[in-house]
Every structure is written in C-alpha cells, then in structure tokens.
C-alpha cells in the first residue's frame, strides 16, 4: 500500500457550519365522505411512497379514525407533499384535505 499525504481526508466537521434542518412536521390526511378509498391508497403509494399493505392499513385508519399521519418531514418537504396532495385531489375532483402539524 502506498501512502499519499496529499490525498488525506480530514474529518474535522464544524457542527456550527452544518445546515439546521429545522423542526419536523407531520403530514396528516383527513377523512371526508367523498374521496374514494382507492384514491387515498394511490396518494399514499405515489406521494408518500408507502408499501401497498401500509397504504391500505393507513387508509383504513384515516377512514375509521378521521385522520392519519402519512409521514413526518422537515418543513419544506412536508409543504411540498401537502401541495402534491392538494393538486392531485383537485385534478381528480376530490375534496381530500391534508394538513401539517409541527412535532
């Protein structure tokens, strides 16, 4: 093995220079009497990248309990997910509501 002193990687991370990710937000889907269960499952699969089994389980939680946490993200990502849900629901003609709650 050769040693290359000019190739050394220094592991001196200054934590003050790391970006602060901020607080995390729960993305919550709310039940309504119009949005179909299939559409909610599709949202959970496509927007929140849930497995099929997890999406179905969460859809039933939303249906029976009135709400369910689709995911927890930093603010910017949570807002983007919320907007995706809003746009997809509007395009499909559903009143599905999605809200954010700080952890």
PLY file of the C-alpha trace (Angstrom):
ply
format ascii 1.0
element vertex 103
property float x
property float y
property float z
element edge 102
property int vertex1
property int vertex2
end_header
0.00 0.00 0.00
1.25 3.42 -0.82
0.70 6.40 1.37
-0.34 9.68 -0.16
-0.21 12.53 2.32
-1.70 15.00 -0.15
-4.74 12.69 -0.50
-5.59 12.55 3.18
-9.16 13.35 4.09
-9.53 15.30 7.26
-12.52 14.51 9.42
-12.87 17.84 11.14
-16.53 18.74 10.79
-17.50 22.02 12.34
-21.08 21.46 13.51
-21.72 25.21 13.52
-21.40 25.15 9.72
-23.89 22.32 9.17
-27.33 23.40 7.92
-30.06 23.39 10.51
-32.84 21.20 9.21
-35.45 22.83 11.39
-38.43 21.34 13.03
-40.27 18.37 11.64
-43.89 18.39 10.55
-46.49 15.63 10.43
-48.39 15.45 7.15
-51.94 14.46 8.10
-54.65 13.25 5.73
-58.22 13.93 6.84
-61.23 11.74 6.12
-64.19 13.01 4.12
-67.36 11.44 2.72
-66.46 11.89 -0.97
-62.84 10.88 -1.60
-62.64 7.20 -2.51
-60.57 4.73 -0.56
-58.75 3.78 -3.77
-57.71 7.39 -4.32
-56.35 7.69 -0.77
-54.35 4.48 -1.27
-52.98 5.88 -4.55
-51.91 9.10 -2.77
-50.17 7.09 -0.06
-48.38 4.97 -2.66
-47.39 7.74 -5.08
-46.80 10.78 -2.86
-45.70 9.18 0.40
-44.05 6.06 -1.10
-45.82 3.64 1.26
-45.92 -0.06 0.54
-49.30 -1.34 -0.64
-50.03 -3.04 2.70
-49.04 0.06 4.70
-51.11 2.29 2.41
-54.23 0.15 2.84
-53.75 -0.02 6.61
-53.30 3.76 6.86
-56.28 4.39 4.56
-58.49 2.38 6.94
-57.09 4.32 9.91
-57.98 7.59 8.14
-61.43 6.22 7.29
-62.30 4.97 10.78
-60.42 7.46 12.99
-60.91 10.56 10.83
-57.24 11.21 10.20
-53.86 9.58 9.78
-50.23 10.62 9.65
-48.89 9.98 6.16
-45.35 10.98 7.08
-43.07 13.28 9.07
-40.71 15.59 7.22
-38.78 18.82 7.50
-40.98 21.82 6.75
-40.08 22.29 3.09
-40.69 18.66 2.20
-43.90 18.50 4.25
-45.22 21.57 2.42
-44.30 20.06 -0.95
-46.11 16.80 -0.09
-49.15 18.80 1.06
-49.21 20.70 -2.22
-48.89 17.46 -4.23
-51.90 16.03 -2.39
-53.89 19.23 -2.99
-53.12 19.27 -6.71
-53.83 15.56 -7.26
-57.09 15.72 -5.29
-58.24 18.83 -7.17
-57.39 17.27 -10.53
-59.39 14.16 -9.61
-62.32 16.21 -8.25
-61.93 15.05 -4.64
-62.07 17.27 -1.53
-59.28 15.34 0.22
-57.69 17.60 2.81
-54.12 17.43 4.02
-52.79 19.46 6.91
-49.45 19.93 8.66
-48.75 19.75 12.37
-45.43 20.60 13.95
-43.96 17.75 16.02
0 1
1 2
2 3
3 4
4 5
5 6
6 7
7 8
8 9
9 10
10 11
11 12
12 13
13 14
14 15
15 16
16 17
17 18
18 19
19 20
20 21
21 22
22 23
23 24
24 25
25 26
26 27
27 28
28 29
29 30
30 31
31 32
32 33
33 34
34 35
35 36
36 37
37 38
38 39
39 40
40 41
41 42
42 43
43 44
44 45
45 46
46 47
47 48
48 49
49 50
50 51
51 52
52 53
53 54
54 55
55 56
56 57
57 58
58 59
59 60
60 61
61 62
62 63
63 64
64 65
65 66
66 67
67 68
68 69
69 70
70 71
71 72
72 73
73 74
74 75
75 76
76 77
77 78
78 79
79 80
80 81
81 82
82 83
83 84
84 85
85 86
86 87
87 88
88 89
89 90
90 91
91 92
92 93
93 94
94 95
95 96
96 97
97 98
98 99
99 100
100 101
101 102
